[in-house]
Amino acid sequence: MGIRVLPPDVANKIAAGEVVERPANVVKELVENALDAGATEIRVEVQRGGRRLIRVADNGCGIPADQVALAFEHHATSKVRTAQDLFSVHTLGFRGEALPSIAAVSRVTMLTRPREQAVGTEIRLAGGEVVSTRPAAAPAGTVVTVEDLFFNTPARRKFLRTVATEMGLIAEIVSHYALAYPERRFTLVGDGRTLFQTPGTGELRDALLAVYGLDVVRHMLTLDASLDPQSGIRVHGAIGGPALHRANRKYLIFFVNGRVVRSPMLTAAVEQAYQGVVPTGRHPFAVLKVEMPPDQLDVNVHPQKLEVRFARGDEVFRAVQRAVRRLLVEEAPVHRYTRPVEVVDRPLEEAGSPPPLWPEKPRPGGEARLPGAMSGSPAPSSHRPELPGADVGGTKLPPLRVLGQMMTTYIVCEGPDGLYLVDQHTAHERVLLERLRRQRERQAVPAQRLLQPLTVELTPQQLAVVDEQHDVLRRLGFEVEPFGGLTVVVRTLPEVLKDHPDPAAALAEVLDGAIHDRRGLSWEERLTVYAACRGAVKAGDPLTHEEMVELIRQLEQTDLSRTCAHGRPTVVKLSQAQLEREFGRR
């Protein structure tokens, strides 16, 4: 096949593919243009997750009439003049690719007017081609409307995810810029409903309150490290105290010179600072702004400008790590992690004493109370029940005898062929998951009605899932109703979550887990998996001997008992032969 120059329409679509992968990329580019235009008010309106419509309106400087068409030409920009300017970029946009790339794969209308001009200009494009240009009445600023995204590249539309997922990604972009620029007023509207609006006061805490709600803000610590005169680096923002942590790294948000970035290095710096502060397996909540000389930063390393390269990365790492750690040491309140465990035979304060090798008989009329949803089965008798033997090499476990608990995390058991260590969290998660699946198939998931309905503030992404998956959530035992803005009312929870110490956090954690699960599962399955995960006992929860025995009995009768829903092992075995070799008996 001979070499040829691609037709302009093909080249434009290829270039657009680097910049515009999904609706959230469109929103990001348009919001950045609005910020660069000096806008103090930015309104983002979205329909059907951005597939049908994206509209970004701002009160910025506007575009002169004779430059409107030029704005849609490739590499047309007002922000870079020479190659040297690329090494000292002060603006968010500079490549001149955003508008032509968006226009190449959608129908675009721009209405714009500079304050010094009496009349604005309206331009319409479809598939990158100008359809019309005319004078029009317009407020000062710019309104860009993007409709029918990917109408001329239907193959790309197939790769878009659900409306809730795409809406969540858009909400994440807008909320991040609202936190980066608290002096600007941001409004996000999804399908006619205002999801959040920041006041534009210039105070980060006010923006955090609008985006994440009071439950988050009251646990945040203000970080305001002074500028290091030698490195020129300043770190400021807000970080979560010991009580505020999440199951994933989604809430580690970084801005470098006002730009939202992804940075494994900055993530590692913050997590290192939090060592010993948050529980194992949990991640901090932080909104950090790093300011540094522009010539020490390369922002031109990613088509969507999501990544940056630091000239002196080790200095940036140390500055962030030290600033966060210093604030945690000086101001973070002491936080106790507790979970009440009700037992009948042994008081909680005696939990440190060695448990008996076999469970004691319950008191007359009494029954061992098990954490989470382990309760509901009869308490084990004083003699181990004879259970049908399972194939040791199959998916089920052999009969095990509980010896005790180690590190309040692992249950130590004796089996017919060696010593077994059972991870109490992953084991209980597997038990609950299979129980929920069976109940779901029968459409009979037990729900626990709350004595007092809870009002819960969600993130825009979480709220989008609640709206779209309302029926699925109800089938799983969540009765959730909108209450205005980002607030919902929770009336019932699945029974597996009835003993969760914070029911409001339970709903948010289940939604977060489902949102970030990338295994291609249905929403119903994802929500089921994370309901089981959040309802399970945790590492660090002390268990009575009776509770351990009951959990092992249930695990023995569970299919696929060797792993949890996330593929982590539930059991580690040390065989008799291995023990004999270690003790020199072989």
N, C-alpha and C positions, 0 to 999 in steps of 0.2 A: 504494500500500500504506500503510495507516494505521500510526501510531506506537503501539507497545505495549511494555509491560515484559516482559522475557524471563522465562520460567519459571525457578525457582531452580536446577533441575538443569542447564539450558542455561548459565545465567550461571556456575555453579560450574565447568563444564567449560571455559568460555572463560577464566576466571581461572586454572584449573589449567594451561592451555596456556602462560601467560606464565611460570609457575614451573617446570613439569615438562615438558621437551621430550623427555627421554630418561632412562634409569636413573641416569646419573651425576648428574643434577640432584637426584634423590631422595636419593642418598647424600650429596651436599653439604649439603642442608638438614638431614638427620638428624645428620650429624657435627657441624655447627655447633650444633645444639640440645644435643648431648651436651657440647660444649666449654663452652657457656654455662651448663650445669648443673653445672660444676665437676668433671666426670669426670676421673679420672687414668688410667683404662683404658678404651679404646674398641675394640671388636671389630666388624669389618665382614665379613659373610658374604654371598656372592653365588652364585647359580646361573644358568647359561645367560645370562651377561652382564647379569643383573638382570631379565630378562624373566619368569623363573619365580619368583625369590625374591630379596629384599634384606632382610637383618636387621642392625640396628645395636644393639649392646648396650653399655651404659655403667654405671659405678658412681657416677653423679652424684647430685644431690639428690633425684631422683624427683618425682612429682606427687601432691599430696594427693588422697584419694579423691573429695572433693566438687568437685574442679576438673578431673578427667580428661575428662569429656564436654565441658566448656567449652573445653578445649585444641583441639578440632576445630571450633570455631565460627570463622567468618571474622573477621579483625581482632582476635582474642583474643590478648593478649600480656601478659607480666609485665615487659616491658623498656622500655615507653614509656608515659608518663602524659599528657604534654601535647605540643602541637605544637612547643614550644621544645626538647623532648628530642631531636627529629630532627636538631638542629644540634649535638648533642654526644653521639653514640651511642658507647657503650662496649662493646656486645655485638655478636656476629656476626648474630644474628637479631633482628628488631624489628618486622617488618610484620604478624606474626600470620597469615600466609598459607600457610606451609609445610605444616603438618599437614592443614588442610582441603583444600588443593590436591592433595596426594598421595592422600588418602582418596577424593577425587572420581573418580579414574581407576584405582582398584585395590581390592584387599581388604586391609584393614589390621587387624593385631592389636597392641595395646599392653599390655604388662605392666609395671607400675610400682609402686614403694614408696618413700616417704621413710624415712629411717633411724629417725625418731621414731615411726613407725607399725608395729604388729606384723604387720599383714596388708596385702598389696598389692591392686591393682585390675587386672582384665583387661577391656578393652573391644574389641569387634569391630565393624568397619564394612565395608560393601560399597557402592561407588559413592557414598560420602559419607553413606550412611544408617546409623545405629547399629543393629546387629543384636542385640547383647547386651552387658550390663555385669554383672560379678559380682566378689565378693571372691575373691582367689586368693593362694596362697603365692608369694612372689617374693623374690629377693635385693634388697638396697638398690640403687636405681638404676632404669633404664628399659631395656626391650627393645622395639623397634619392628620388626615383621615386615611387609613389603610383598610381597604375592603377586599374580600375574596382572596385572602392570602394563598399563594400557590395555585391559583386558578389555572395557570398555564403550565404548571409542573405537577400534575396529579400524582405522579409517583412519590413525590416528596410528601404529599398530604398523608399518604398511607403510613408514614413513619411517625406522625403526630400521635400523642397519647390521648387519654380521655380529656374531656373538657375540664374536669376538676384538676387534673394534673397540670395541664397547660395554664389554667388560671392560677394555680398555686405558684408556678414558676414566675409568672408575671408579677404576682403579689410580692414574691421574694425580691425581685429586682427593684420594684418601686419602693418597698419598705427599706431596703438597704440604702438607696439614695436619699430617702427621707431622713435616715439616721446620719448619713454622711454630711448632709446640709440642713441641719435643724433650723437655720435662719430662713429657709425657703418653705413655703406652705404647699404641701402635697395633698392631693385628693385622689383616691382610687375608687372607681365605680365599676362594679361587675354586674352585667345584665340588669342595669337599672337600679342597683342597690349600692349605697355608699359603704365600702368595706372598711376604710379608715380615712382619717383626715388629720394631718399634723397642723399645729397652730402657727408654726413659723416664728416662734419666739426667739430662736437662737439657742435655747437650752436643750441639751441632749436628752435630759430626763423627760422633758415634755414630749419629745418625739418618741422616746421609748414607751411612754405611757400610752400614746395613741396607737402604736404598732402592736405592743405586747401586753399591755394592761397593767393594772396595779399589782397583781400578784408577782410579776417579774420585777417591776421597778423597786418595790420595797426591799428586795434582796440585792440590789445593785449598789456597788461602791464606785464613787467618782474617782477616776484616775486623771491626774493632771501633772505629769512629770515635766520638769523644766527643760528647756532646750540645752542640749549638751554643746558647749561652745566649740569643742574640738571636732566632733563628728558632724555637727549641724543637725542632729537627729532629735526630734521631740516625739514623745509617745503620750497620747491622752485618749480619753473615752470613758468607758464604764465597764466594770467586770462584776461577775456574780460572786456573792459570798459563798461560804461552804454549803449553805442550804439550797443553792440554785445550781443544778447540774442537769444534764440531759443524756439521753441514751445514744446520741450520735453527735458528730462534729458540726452539724448544720448551724448551730448557734455560735460558732466561732466566726465572727464577721470582721473583715479587715479592710481598711481604706488606706491607700498610700497616696499622699498628695491629692486627696479628694477622689481617688479612683477606687472603685470596688474591685478587689483582686482576690484570686485564689492563691494561696501560698503555703505549701507544706512546711516551709521553713518557719514562717510565723506561727503556724499551728503547733509545731513542735516546741517553739519557744514558750508559748502560753501553757501547753500541757506540762512542760517541765516545771514551770513555775507553780503549778497546781499539785505537784506530786505530794501525796500525803494529805491533801486538803479535801478532795472529792473521793467517793468510793471507787474501788477498782471496777473497771468496765464502764464507768460514767465519764462524761466529758464536760468541761467548763462552759459557762455562758459568758461571752465577752464581745464587746463592740469596741474595737481599737482603731485609732487613727494614728498613722505614722507620717510625720512630715520630715522631709529631708531635701537637700539641694537637688533640683531637677537633673543636674548633670551627673549625679551619682545613681541615676535610675534609667533603665532602658524599658520603655513602655511599648516598644514596637516589635514584640516577640510573639504575638498571638493575633490571629485574624480578627478576633472579637475583643481584643484588648483586655482579656481577663487575667492575664499573667504578666508579671514584670520580672526584670532581672536586676539584681542589686550589684553595684560595683564593689561594695564592701559588705557582703552578706553577714560576715561574722560580727561586725559591729552592730548591725541592725538586730541580729538575733540576741546579742547580749543586752542591748538597750531595752528591748521588749521584755525579755525574761526578767531582768532586774527590776524594771518598773512595776510589773505585775506582782512579782514575789514580795517586793518591799511593801506594797499596799496591803497584800494579804496578811503579812506579818504584823503590820502596824494597826490595821483597822478592822480586819475581818472578825466578826463575833464568833465565839465558840459555838459550834453546832453539834447537837447530839442526834445520832441516828438511832431511833428506837422503833420497835415494832412489838406491840403487846401480843403475848402468847398465853392463851388460857389453858390451864391444865387442871386436872382433878386430883391426881394422886400426889403430885409433887409441886410445891409452891415455886414460883418463878425464881425467887432468890436462892433456891437450892439447886438451880440448874447447873452450877459448877461441880456438884458432887458426882462421882462416877455412877452411871446408870446401871441397874441390874442387868445381868446377861439376858434374862428373859423378862418380858413385861409382867408387871404385877396385875393381879385381878382388880378390876375396877370396884369401887365401893358399890354397895347395893343400890340399884337404881341410878348409878352414875355411869358416865361414858366419857372416854377421852375426847377432848376437843382438839381438832387438828387445824392447823393454819390453812388459810385459803379455802379451797374446795376439797381438801382431803377428808373433811368431816362428812358425815352422812352415812358412813359404813359402820357396822358394829365394831366396838373396840375389840382388839385381839384378846383371845382367852389366854390363860396361863400356860397352855400347851400349844405348840406350833401346829397349825392345821396341816393336814396332809393334802398337798395340792398335786394335781397331775404333773408329772415330770415333763419339762420341756426339753427339746433338743438343744443341747448346749451350743451347737454350732449354728443354730438357726437364728431367727430374729428375736425370739423370746429368751428370757434369762432362766437359768436353773433355779430351783428353790435355794434361798439364801437365809442365813441366820445372822441377825443384826447383833454386832458386838458393841457399837458405840458411835459417837460423832467426833470427828477430828477437825480442828480449826473452825468449828461452827459452819462448816461448808461441805464436808465429805462424810458420808455414812460408811462405816467400816463393817464389812460383812464376811462371813465364812460361807464358802460354797462347796459343792461336792468335789471340786477339782482345784481349789486354791482360795486365795484371798481376793475379795472384790472391794474396790473403792467406788462409791456411787456419788456423783455430784448431785446434791439435793435439789438445786435449782433446775438443772436440765432434766433430771428425772421427773420432777413434779410437772414441769412444762410439757413433757411428752404425755404424761397421764392426762393432764387437763386438755391437751390438744385433741387426743383421740376421743375423750368424752364429749367435747364440744362438737366435734365432727359428727358423732352419732346422734347427738341431740339436734344438730342442724338438719341432718337428713330426715329426721322425724318431725321437723319444724316445731320442736318443743324445747328450745333453749330456756332454762329457768332464769327468770329475771328477779332482781331484788329491788323492791320499791323503796326509795329513800324516804325516811321520816320527814325530812325537810328538803324540798327541791333545791338543787344547787344552781347558782348562776356562775357560768364559766366563761372567761374571756379566751377566745381562740385566736390563732394567727389567721391571716387571710387564707393561707393554704389549707389549714385545718378546716376552716369554715366551708371552703369550696367542696371538700370531701363530704362533710356533713350534709350539705345541700344535695349533692349529686347521689350519694349513697344512703340517703335517708331510710329507704325501705330495707336495705341490707342491714344497717345498724339496728333497726327495730327487730328484725328477725334474730339478731344476735343478742338481744336483751337490752340494747341502748335505746331509751326513749328520750330523744333530744329535740327541743323545739327552739326556733329562733326567738331572740328577745330584743333585737335591735342592734345595729352595728355589728360588732364582732362577738357579741355576747349571746350565749345560748342558755337554755334552762335544761338541766338534766334531771329527769324524774326517776328513771330506773337504770340499773347497771346489770350486766350479766352476773349470775350468782357466783361465778368464779372470782369476781372482783369485790365481793361483798366485804372482805376483810382487808382490803387495800387501805393503808393508813391515810391516803389522800385521794378520795374519789374523783375530785376535779382533775388532779394530775394524772389519774389512771386513764381518763378519756383522752387527754392530750397526748399521753405516751403511746396509747394504742394507735391513734391517728398518725402520729409522727412515724412510728414504726412501719405502718402500712404505706405511707407516702414514700418512704425512702427504700422500700424493698424493691429491688430491681430484678427479681427472678422470673418475671412474667406471669405471676400468679393472678388469679382473679381478685377483685377487691374483697369479695366475701371470704376467700381463703386467707388473704393477707390480714384482714381484720381479725379473723379467727385465730391465726397464729399469734398475733401480738396480744390479743386478749388472754390467751393461755400463758404467754410469757409474763405479762404483768400480774397475772393472778397467782403465779407460782411463788413458793417460798424463795427467799434470796440467800445468796452466800452471806454468812454472818448471822442468820436467824438461828437462835438456839432452838433445838427440837427435843422434846421428851422422848424417852425410849419408845413409848407407845406410838407416838407420831412417826418415828422412823420406821418401826415395824409395819405400820399401816401403809406408809408410802412404798416400802419395798414390796409388800404383798400386791399392791395395785400395779407397780411397775412390772412384776413378774407376769402378770396377766395381760400386759399391753403388747401389741404388735409393734415392731420396729423400735423395741425398747432400748436399743444400743445407742441411739442418737436423739437429740432434740430436733425441733422443727428447723433449726438453722444449721443442722449438720454437725453440731458439736457433740462429742461423746458424752454419754451419761455414765458410763462404767469403764473403769480400768481394772484389768485382772492381773494378778501376780500368781502364776500357776504353782502347783505343788512342786513341780520339778524345778522351777526357778528358785523357790524358797530353799529347797534342799541343796541346790548348787551354792546359793549364797552362804549357807551355814555349813558348807563342807561335808554334807551328808552324801554327796554324789561325786 
